[in-house]
Amino acid sequence: MSVYQIDPINDPRWLRFLDSHPHASVFHTPYWLKALRLTYRYEPVAVTTTEPGRPLEDGLVFCIVRSCLTGHRLVSLPFSDHCEPLVTSSTQLSELLTHVQSIRTSQGWRYIEIRPVATPELDSQLHLSESESFCFHLLDLRPSVEEISLKFHKSHVRRKLQRADREGLTLEQGRSSTLIQQFYSLLVLTRRRHQLPPQPLSWFQHLADSMRDKLVVRVALKGGRPIASILTLTYKNTVVYKYGCSDPQFHNLGGMPFLFWNAIRDAKDKGAEEFDFGRSDLDNAGLISFKDNWGTTRSKLTYYRHPEATLKSSSTLMDSARRALSVLPNICLTTAGRLLYRHIG
């Protein structure tokens, strides 16, 4: 079986294929890929068994990451919580992965990584090994709003929503430059608290430009002051929570639950069938508990590499920088993010 390489941003067959495929997500789309390329200079590429000129029947999309710090590699996909191989059989998946493995050495890639939602049937000859695992949460939006809200934790969600109402929190949403800047200011606070640099501002600007009305920034305000914000992406029947941030001085006011509840109701009103709460590190018990409290379904999300992962390059790079990052002024912290993240995807 022949394998062909295509440009998923400029080949019109790719978006038509995604629109008809039940497992395609926002992370597969040309909009997401274009923002990755503009911000981090990654090169998107997809492989398929469909010959040129015919409607696509399968596809596996990657970005080529070139880094002098963490090495060159092929990742499906950088900064994406998941990216399901769009195939109809394990045979198709084996053909596509065998092809990219066969050219790995000649292309100078240290490894190839895939990030499926479902555990794939993997041919033992592919020599793929588990590299990282996460918790993954989904909320089913098909029941009524009342049925959905009945599953919320009484103390950790419902009471916080009542507190937000008593505090008179207000909501602004959209993708204006003002909202993106408010979101980013809160993101810098949050990332500093976690001893991590923020993603570059240009990443969110490129995302907003590329995604257009598929991206929404929501900001919770107390007396006109931004206290919490989330960024969501929409594709077909799924709304994806991708980023969240807040001012710790106002955590007790219920800003984050207020934003999530507004996003969930809005998604439901617009006909979405699931709300993707995204991945969580397995050792982040607080975040996992927060997502559990919304009546979500929790599963395990596992990434796979070839050859076997021997070093978590991006984690090692970030861990070594944490102490210094925690004391840097904001301008240096954001500069560090701009310089580091292109090596981490």
C-alpha positions in Angstrom: 0.0 0.0 0.0 1.4 3.4 -1.0 1.6 6.3 1.5 1.4 9.9 0.4 2.4 13.1 2.1 0.1 16.2 2.0 -0.1 19.8 3.3 -3.0 19.8 5.7 -3.2 23.6 5.7 -3.4 24.1 2.0 -4.9 20.9 0.6 -8.7 21.5 0.5 -9.3 17.7 0.8 -8.1 17.8 4.4 -10.8 20.1 5.8 -13.5 18.3 3.8 -12.2 15.0 5.3 -12.3 16.4 8.8 -15.8 17.7 8.5 -17.1 14.2 7.6 -14.9 12.2 10.0 -16.6 11.4 13.4 -13.3 11.5 15.4 -11.8 14.7 13.9 -11.2 17.4 16.6 -10.3 21.0 16.6 -6.6 20.0 16.9 -6.7 18.4 13.5 -8.0 21.6 11.8 -6.0 23.9 9.5 -6.9 26.7 11.9 -5.0 25.1 14.8 -2.1 24.0 12.5 -1.8 27.5 11.1 -1.4 29.1 14.5 1.2 26.5 15.4 3.2 27.3 12.3 2.9 31.1 12.7 3.9 31.1 16.4 6.4 28.3 16.7 7.6 27.7 13.1 6.5 24.1 13.2 5.9 22.5 9.8 2.5 20.7 9.6 2.4 17.5 7.4 -0.1 14.7 7.0 0.2 11.2 5.6 -2.5 9.2 3.9 -3.0 6.1 1.9 -5.3 8.0 -0.5 -3.7 8.8 -3.8 -3.6 12.4 -5.1 -6.8 13.8 -6.6 -9.2 11.5 -4.7 -11.2 12.3 -1.5 -9.2 11.4 1.5 -10.1 8.1 3.3 -7.6 8.3 6.1 -5.0 10.6 7.6 -2.4 11.0 10.3 -1.3 14.6 10.9 2.0 15.7 12.5 4.2 18.7 13.0 7.9 18.6 12.4 9.5 20.2 15.4 13.1 21.4 14.9 15.0 22.3 18.0 18.7 22.7 18.9 17.8 22.2 22.6 15.5 19.2 22.6 16.2 17.7 19.2 14.2 17.3 16.0 11.0 15.1 16.1 7.7 14.4 14.6 4.8 15.0 16.9 1.0 14.5 16.5 0.5 17.2 17.7 2.5 19.8 19.7 0.5 21.7 22.4 -2.6 19.5 21.6 -4.1 17.5 24.4 -4.9 14.7 21.9 -4.9 14.0 18.2 -6.7 10.8 17.2 -5.3 8.9 14.1 -8.1 9.2 11.6 -8.1 5.7 10.3 -10.7 3.0 9.9 -8.5 0.0 10.7 -5.4 -1.0 12.6 -4.0 -2.0 9.2 -4.2 1.6 7.9 -2.6 2.9 11.1 0.2 0.4 10.8 0.8 1.4 7.1 1.0 5.1 8.0 3.2 4.7 11.1 5.5 2.2 9.3 6.0 4.9 6.6 7.0 7.6 9.0 9.2 5.3 10.9 11.0 4.2 7.7 12.1 7.8 7.0 12.8 8.9 10.7 16.5 8.4 10.6 17.0 10.0 7.2 15.0 13.0 8.4 17.0 13.4 11.6 14.0 12.9 13.9 14.9 11.7 17.4 11.4 10.2 17.8 7.9 10.1 16.5 5.0 10.7 18.9 1.2 10.1 18.6 -1.5 11.3 21.0 -4.6 9.2 20.5 -7.8 9.5 22.6 -8.6 5.8 22.4 -6.0 3.2 23.0 -5.1 2.0 19.5 -4.5 -1.6 18.3 -0.7 -1.4 17.8 1.2 -3.8 15.7 4.1 -5.1 17.9 6.4 -4.6 14.9 5.9 -0.9 15.2 7.8 -0.8 18.5 5.7 2.0 20.0 6.1 2.5 23.7 4.1 4.5 26.2 5.7 7.9 26.9 3.4 9.9 29.0 -0.1 9.5 30.5 -2.7 11.9 31.7 -6.3 12.1 33.1 -8.8 13.1 30.5 -12.3 14.5 31.3 -15.4 14.8 29.1 -18.8 16.1 30.0 -21.9 14.8 28.1 -24.0 17.7 27.1 -26.9 15.6 25.6 -29.0 15.6 28.8 -31.0 18.7 29.7 -29.4 21.6 31.5 -31.2 20.6 34.7 -29.9 17.0 34.5 -26.4 18.2 33.8 -26.4 20.5 36.8 -27.7 17.9 39.2 -24.4 16.0 38.8 -22.4 19.0 40.0 -20.7 18.6 43.4 -22.8 20.3 46.0 -20.0 22.1 47.9 -17.3 22.5 45.2 -19.5 23.6 42.3 -23.0 24.6 43.3 -22.1 26.6 46.4 -19.3 28.3 44.5 -21.8 29.3 41.8 -24.1 30.7 44.5 -21.2 32.7 45.9 -20.4 34.1 42.4 -24.0 35.2 42.1 -23.9 36.9 45.5 -20.7 38.6 44.7 -22.3 40.1 41.5 -19.6 38.7 39.2 -20.1 39.8 35.6 -19.0 38.2 32.3 -17.4 39.5 29.2 -16.7 37.2 26.3 -15.4 37.4 22.7 -12.0 37.5 21.1 -11.2 41.2 21.1 -7.7 42.4 21.7 -8.8 43.8 25.1 -10.2 40.4 26.2 -7.1 38.6 25.0 -4.9 41.1 27.0 -7.0 40.6 30.1 -6.7 36.9 29.7 -3.0 37.1 29.2 -2.4 39.2 32.3 -4.1 36.6 34.4 -2.2 33.9 32.6 1.1 35.5 33.6 0.0 35.5 37.2 -1.1 31.8 37.1 2.0 30.6 35.3 4.2 32.4 37.8 2.4 30.7 40.6 3.1 27.4 39.0 6.8 28.4 38.4 6.3 28.2 34.6 6.6 30.8 31.9 3.4 31.8 30.0 3.0 30.9 26.4 3.8 33.8 24.1 1.1 36.4 23.6 1.5 35.9 19.9 0.2 32.3 20.3 -3.2 33.5 21.5 -3.3 36.3 19.0 -2.6 33.9 16.1 -5.2 31.4 17.5 -7.8 34.2 17.7 -7.0 35.3 14.1 -7.1 31.8 12.8 -10.0 30.3 14.7 -12.2 33.4 14.5 -15.6 32.7 16.0 -14.5 29.2 17.0 -12.5 30.7 19.8 -14.0 32.4 22.8 -12.3 34.2 25.7 -14.4 34.6 28.8 -13.4 36.9 31.6 -15.1 37.1 35.0 -15.0 40.6 36.6 -15.6 41.8 40.1 -16.4 45.5 40.2 -14.9 45.8 36.7 -11.7 44.1 37.7 -10.7 40.9 35.8 -10.4 38.1 38.3 -10.5 34.9 36.2 -10.5 33.8 32.5 -10.9 30.7 30.3 -10.3 30.2 26.6 -12.4 27.6 24.8 -12.4 26.3 21.2 -15.3 24.9 19.3 -15.3 22.4 16.4 -18.4 20.5 15.2 -20.3 19.2 18.3 -17.5 19.7 20.8 -16.4 22.6 22.9 -12.8 22.3 24.3 -11.6 24.0 27.4 -7.9 24.8 26.6 -6.6 27.4 28.9 -7.6 28.9 32.3 -6.1 31.4 34.7 -7.1 33.5 37.7 -6.0 36.1 40.3 -5.4 34.1 43.5 -6.6 37.1 45.6 -10.2 36.4 44.4 -10.3 32.6 44.3 -12.9 32.4 47.0 -15.4 34.4 44.9 -16.1 31.4 42.5 -14.8 33.0 39.4 -13.7 29.8 37.6 -16.9 27.8 38.3 -18.8 30.9 37.1 -16.9 30.9 33.8 -17.2 27.1 33.3 -21.0 27.1 34.0 -21.5 30.0 31.5 -19.4 28.1 28.9 -21.3 24.9 29.5 -24.7 26.5 29.1 -23.6 28.4 26.0 -22.3 25.2 24.5 -25.5 23.5 25.3 -27.6 26.4 23.8 -25.6 26.1 20.5 -26.2 22.4 20.1 -22.8 21.0 21.3 -22.9 17.4 22.5 -19.8 17.3 24.6 -17.6 19.6 26.7 -13.9 18.6 26.6 -12.3 19.5 29.9 -8.9 18.5 28.6 -6.0 16.7 30.1 -4.6 16.8 33.6 -1.2 15.6 34.9 -1.7 12.5 36.9 0.0 14.1 40.0 -2.2 17.2 39.9 -4.9 15.9 42.3 -6.5 19.4 42.7 -7.1 19.9 39.0 -8.4 16.3 38.6 -10.8 16.7 41.5 -12.0 20.1 40.1 -12.9 18.4 36.8 -14.4 15.3 38.6 -16.8 17.7 40.4 -18.6 18.7 37.2 -20.1 15.2 36.6 -17.6 14.4 33.9 -16.4 11.0 32.7 -12.7 10.4 33.5 -10.4 8.3 31.4 -6.7 7.7 30.8 -5.0 9.5 27.9 -1.7 7.9 26.8 0.9 9.1 24.4 3.1 6.7 22.4 6.6 7.1 20.9 9.0 5.4 18.6 11.7 4.6 19.5 11.1 4.1 23.2 11.2 7.3 25.3 14.4 7.5 27.3 14.3 11.2 28.2 11.4 13.6 28.6 13.2 16.5 27.0 10.6 19.2 27.4 9.9 18.3 31.0 13.6 18.2 31.8 14.1 21.6 30.2 11.2 23.2 32.0 12.1 21.6 35.4 15.6 23.0 35.3 14.2 26.5 34.7 11.5 26.6 37.3 13.5 28.1 40.2 14.8 30.9 38.2 11.5 31.6 36.5 9.7 32.0 39.8 11.6 35.2 40.7 11.9 36.8 37.3 10.1 40.1 36.6 7.1 39.8 34.2 8.9 41.1 31.1 11.6 38.5 31.6 9.1 35.7 32.4 7.2 36.4 29.2 10.4 36.6 27.2 11.4 33.2 28.6 8.1 31.8 27.4 8.6 33.2 23.9 12.1 31.7 23.7 11.4 28.3 25.4 8.1 27.1 24.1 9.1 26.5 20.5 11.5 23.9 21.8 8.9 22.1 24.0 5.9 21.1 21.8 
